[in-house]
Amino acid sequence: MLKKFKDLTEKEILAIAIAAEDEDGRIYGEFADALREEYPSTAKMFEDMRQEEVEHRDRLIAMFRKRFGEHIPLIRRENVKGFLQRKPVWLVRPLGVKVARKQAEVMELEAQRFYHKAATRTSDASTRELLYQLAEEERKHTQTAGELEEKHLTASAKAQEEESHRKLFLLQVVQPGLAGLMDGSVSTLAPLFAAAFATKHSWDAFLVGLAASIGAGISMAFSEGLSDDGSLTGRGSPWLRGAVTGLMTTAGGIGHTLPFLISSFHVATLVAAIVVAVELCVISYVRHKYMDTPFLQATFQVVVGGVLVFLTG
């Protein structure tokens, strides 16, 4: 059963503060470790913040020993009502740099509120003075973090980290999304237009295209999600990659399937052909922009593949 903050003794308040500073220091250490390879300057910033938390903890331990002796009660923030429930984002690999910075900001604000409230519950003057000092330091921690960021994140370092962020975005979102879009746009052409030319009926072609698009999306989602867990390749969560690939595959097929909602078969086929041309141009542009493929080369590769599948249909 959780304790209420008003029921805590001064001994328990100091014990919670010690445990909180120790935990926050460890979290900053995890941030630094997780970001060291891709974001070395931000990792150094979190390492400096970890050192500050260690200093806070040591001051609290010294005060506790002075007043209560060596034994520190085993009580933590999660044992008391009112503290935020934290999601263990520091366990996620690869860790997003913006997620880490946002989490640090929340941690600092919570620590500041805790020390202010704890100081009002303390009768000992020296303890109250220490808690108010720590509250003030936590209040300035956001400014300190900004100073540390300016210190470590030089223009060159920011440019390097932006490049790392771009590479992660390519690995985790653009590549699986592009693979899905290409598969959906190209692989569904054969069954869609085969059904259209065989039946000469727009609604039948629409049903076949819809089934092919959704089926291809499900297949590609599982295929991408099960390909690797991202731990070695740095490609991120398999759930995210699978979802992106599946949705983009379905979207690629749905795009040229929707025109067959037009009742006139000839008009629907013409509009669908135009949509296919637009889709292939979009794919070529994405490959050119994000994959550094020359536009004409990307267009040639995509169009040839699309035309071959279309002729198959």
C-alpha positions in Angstrom: 0.0 0.0 0.0 1.4 3.4 -1.0 2.2 5.9 1.8 0.8 9.5 1.7 3.5 12.2 1.6 2.0 13.9 4.7 2.6 10.7 6.7 6.3 10.5 5.9 8.9 11.1 8.6 11.9 13.4 8.1 14.0 10.2 8.0 11.9 8.8 5.2 11.9 12.0 3.3 15.7 12.1 3.3 15.8 8.4 2.3 13.5 9.0 -0.6 15.6 12.0 -1.7 18.8 9.9 -1.6 17.1 7.1 -3.6 15.7 9.6 -6.1 19.1 11.3 -6.7 20.8 7.9 -7.1 18.1 6.7 -9.6 18.2 10.0 -11.6 22.0 9.8 -11.8 21.7 6.2 -13.1 19.1 7.2 -15.7 21.3 10.1 -16.9 24.2 7.5 -17.1 21.9 5.2 -19.2 21.1 8.1 -21.5 24.8 8.9 -21.9 25.6 5.2 -22.6 22.7 4.8 -25.1 23.6 8.0 -27.0 27.3 7.9 -26.9 27.8 6.3 -30.4 25.3 8.3 -32.4 25.2 11.5 -30.3 28.5 11.9 -28.5 28.1 15.5 -27.5 24.6 15.0 -26.0 26.0 11.9 -24.2 28.7 14.1 -22.6 26.0 16.5 -21.5 24.1 13.7 -19.8 27.3 12.5 -18.2 27.9 15.9 -16.6 24.3 15.9 -15.4 24.9 12.5 -13.9 27.8 13.9 -11.9 25.6 16.7 -10.5 23.1 14.1 -9.3 25.9 12.1 -7.6 26.9 15.3 -5.8 23.4 15.9 -4.6 23.1 12.3 -3.4 26.3 12.6 -1.4 25.2 15.8 0.3 21.9 14.1 1.3 23.7 11.1 2.6 26.0 13.2 4.7 23.0 15.0 6.2 21.2 11.7 6.8 24.3 10.2 8.6 24.6 13.4 10.7 21.0 13.1 11.9 20.0 9.5 11.8 23.1 7.3 11.5 24.2 4.8 8.9 21.0 2.8 8.1 19.0 4.3 5.3 15.4 3.0 5.1 14.5 1.2 1.8 11.8 3.6 0.5 11.6 5.0 -3.0 9.3 7.4 -4.9 7.1 4.6 -6.2 6.2 3.7 -2.6 4.6 7.2 -2.1 1.5 8.6 -3.6 1.8 11.6 -5.9 5.0 10.8 -7.9 4.8 10.4 -11.6 4.9 6.9 -13.1 7.9 6.9 -15.4 8.0 4.9 -18.5 11.5 3.2 -18.7 12.5 5.0 -22.0 16.1 4.6 -21.0 15.8 0.9 -21.7 14.8 1.4 -25.4 17.5 0.9 -28.0 18.1 2.8 -30.1 17.1 5.7 -27.8 15.8 8.9 -29.4 17.8 11.9 -28.4 14.7 14.2 -28.2 12.9 11.6 -26.0 15.9 11.6 -23.6 16.0 15.4 -23.4 12.3 15.6 -22.8 12.5 12.9 -20.1 15.3 14.8 -18.4 13.2 18.0 -18.3 10.3 16.1 -16.6 12.7 14.6 -14.1 14.1 18.0 -13.2 10.7 19.6 -12.7 9.5 16.7 -10.5 12.7 16.9 -8.4 12.2 20.7 -7.9 8.6 20.2 -6.7 9.6 17.4 -4.3 12.3 19.4 -2.6 10.1 22.4 -2.1 7.4 20.2 -0.6 9.9 18.2 1.5 11.4 21.4 2.9 8.0 22.4 4.3 7.7 19.1 6.1 11.1 19.4 7.8 11.5 20.9 11.3 15.3 20.7 11.4 16.8 24.0 10.2 19.9 22.5 8.5 17.9 19.8 6.7 15.4 22.4 5.5 18.2 24.6 4.3 19.7 21.8 2.3 16.4 20.8 0.7 15.7 24.4 -0.3 19.2 24.6 -1.8 18.6 21.5 -3.8 15.2 22.8 -4.9 16.9 26.0 -6.1 19.6 23.9 -7.9 17.0 21.8 -9.6 15.1 24.9 -10.6 18.3 26.1 -12.3 18.9 22.7 -13.7 17.0 23.5 -16.8 19.3 26.5 -17.3 22.3 24.4 -16.4 21.2 21.8 -19.0 21.0 24.6 -21.5 24.5 25.8 -20.6 25.8 22.2 -20.9 24.1 21.9 -24.2 25.8 25.1 -25.5 29.0 23.8 -24.1 29.0 20.4 -25.7 26.7 20.9 -28.7 28.8 23.1 -30.8 27.7 23.9 -34.4 29.9 21.0 -35.7 28.6 18.6 -33.0 25.0 19.6 -33.8 25.6 19.0 -37.5 27.0 15.6 -36.8 24.1 14.7 -34.5 21.6 15.9 -37.1 23.3 13.7 -39.7 23.1 10.7 -37.3 19.4 11.5 -36.6 18.8 11.6 -40.4 20.4 8.2 -40.8 18.3 6.7 -38.0 15.2 8.2 -39.7 16.2 6.6 -42.9 16.8 3.2 -41.3 13.7 3.1 -39.2 11.0 5.0 -41.2 12.0 5.9 -44.8 13.5 2.5 -45.9 10.7 0.3 -44.6 8.1 2.9 -45.8 9.7 3.1 -49.3 9.9 -0.7 -49.5 6.2 -1.0 -48.6 5.1 1.8 -51.0 7.1 0.2 -53.9 5.7 -3.3 -53.2 2.1 -2.0 -52.8 2.3 0.2 -55.9 3.9 -2.4 -58.1 2.8 -5.9 -56.9 -0.9 -5.1 -56.9 -0.9 -3.9 -60.5 -1.0 -7.4 -62.0 -4.0 -8.7 -60.1 -5.9 -5.4 -60.3 -5.6 -4.9 -64.0 -5.9 -8.6 -64.8 -9.3 -8.6 -63.0 -10.2 -5.3 -64.7 -9.5 -6.5 -68.2 -11.0 -10.0 -67.6 -14.3 -8.8 -66.1 -14.6 -5.3 -67.7 -16.4 -4.5 -64.5 -15.2 -1.7 -62.2 -16.7 -3.1 -59.0 -15.1 -6.5 -59.4 -11.7 -4.9 -60.2 -12.1 -2.7 -57.0 -12.8 -5.8 -54.8 -9.7 -7.6 -56.2 -7.5 -4.5 -55.8 -8.7 -4.0 -52.3 -8.1 -7.6 -51.3 -4.7 -7.5 -52.9 -3.7 -4.3 -51.2 -4.7 -5.3 -47.7 -3.3 -8.8 -48.2 0.0 -7.4 -49.4 0.1 -4.9 -46.5 -0.4 -7.7 -43.9 2.2 -9.9 -45.6 4.8 -7.1 -45.8 4.2 -6.0 -42.2 5.0 -9.5 -40.9 7.9 -9.9 -43.3 9.6 -6.6 -42.2 8.8 -7.1 -38.5 10.2 -10.6 -38.4 13.3 -9.8 -40.6 15.4 -8.6 -37.6 14.8 -7.1 -34.1 16.9 -4.0 -34.8 19.4 -4.7 -32.0 22.4 -5.2 -34.3 21.3 -3.3 -37.3 20.1 -0.2 -35.5 16.9 -0.3 -37.5 14.7 0.3 -34.5 11.6 -1.4 -33.2 10.3 -4.3 -35.5 6.8 -3.3 -34.5 7.3 0.2 -35.9 9.0 -0.9 -39.0 6.4 -3.6 -39.6 3.5 -1.1 -39.1 5.2 1.5 -41.4 5.8 -1.1 -44.1 2.4 -2.6 -43.9 0.5 0.7 -44.0 2.6 2.0 -46.9 2.1 -1.2 -48.8 -1.6 -1.0 -48.4 -1.6 2.7 -49.3 0.4 2.0 -52.4 -2.1 -0.5 -53.6 -5.2 1.4 -52.6 -4.1 4.5 -54.5 -4.8 2.9 -58.0 -7.6 0.8 -56.7 -9.9 3.6 -55.6 -10.5 4.9 -59.2 -12.4 1.6 -59.9 -15.2 3.0 -57.7 -16.1 4.9 -60.8 -18.9 3.0 -62.5 -17.6 3.6 -66.1 -15.0 1.0 -66.7 -13.0 2.9 -69.3 -12.9 6.1 -67.2 -11.9 4.1 -64.1 -9.1 2.4 -66.0 -7.8 5.7 -67.4 -7.8 7.4 -64.0 -6.1 4.3 -62.4 -3.4 4.4 -65.1 -2.8 8.1 -64.3 -2.6 7.4 -60.6 -0.1 4.6 -61.2 2.1 7.1 -63.1 1.9 9.6 -60.3 2.8 6.8 -57.7 5.8 5.8 -59.7 7.0 9.4 -59.9 6.6 9.8 -56.2 8.6 6.7 -55.5 11.3 7.9 -57.8 11.4 11.2 -56.0 11.6 9.6 -52.6 14.4 7.3 -53.7 16.2 10.3 -55.2 15.8 12.5 -52.1 16.5 10.0 -49.3 18.5 7.2 -50.9 20.8 9.5 -53.0 19.8 7.7 -56.2 20.0 9.9 -59.4 16.5 10.9 -60.3 16.6 9.6 -63.9 18.1 6.3 -62.7 15.5 5.9 -60.0 12.7 6.7 -62.4 14.0 4.2 -65.0 14.3 1.4 -62.4 10.8 2.0 -60.9 9.0 2.6 -64.2 10.5 -0.5 -65.8 9.5 -2.6 -62.9 6.0 -1.1 -62.9 5.5 -1.6 -66.7 6.7 -5.3 -66.5 4.2 -6.0 -63.7 1.4 -4.1 -65.6 2.1 -6.2 -68.7 1.9 -9.3 -66.6 -1.5 -8.3 -65.6 
